[in-house]
């Protein structure tokens, strides 16, 4: 009997449409329009990160996304009282808690779920009680994943950035070791009852590999797709990403060459 392969979703992060807008000021390009185009091309959901310093997405963007989207909105946010309050007011489909430092260009690692202690657990509980699906952005670390399950997160998103960086640098051994960690982490999290997502630094080739890992149910991709859209348009980039993910998913359970 052929095993049923669960589908995999694509979440498109529109932060860097807002980065381009904010570089000059004004209202264009509009991240909400980008989100709508991405959905028309096959995105299953939209992610937006409202940072403490508002360097790209603005509060008004989050409100408009929440009001106008017909697909799930994933509110990426720091685990702060301010962001929890905004999430509780906006009531997005999901909230992904990430580490955040003002001086970083992008999220540089996984959330320290263990170090977050009881305060983080209370924030997860508060968001969950409001009907918001809570995701924690974590490194492929067994102890962090176990703690994520302990404090009631529904989802973990595995940080794929280190693996992508090793590949880009040609550090094959390190890349293979990191990929093995990601595969093990996906299996561990799934066994603990967590839904598994993955993201950070993914392109067509690396997304195809991630899509071939059975427990992973969603990939969240932003910077690469926005950059690629300069050349092929956002709808074209999203369609190519969906095709890459479909190729990866098709490899699950397929006979392997000797």
Secondary structure by P-SEA (a helix, b strand, c coil): cccbbbbbbbbbbaaaaaaaaaccccccccaaaaaaaaaaacccbbbbbbccccccccaaaaaaaaaccccbbbbbbcccaaaaaaaaaacccbbbbbbbbccccccccccccccccaaaaaaaaaaaaaccbbbbbccccaaaaaaaaaacccbbbbbaaaaaaaaaacaaaaaaaaaaaaaaaaaaaaaabbbbbbcccccaaaaaaaaacccccbbbbcaaaaaaaacccaaaaaaaaaaaaaaaaaaccccccc
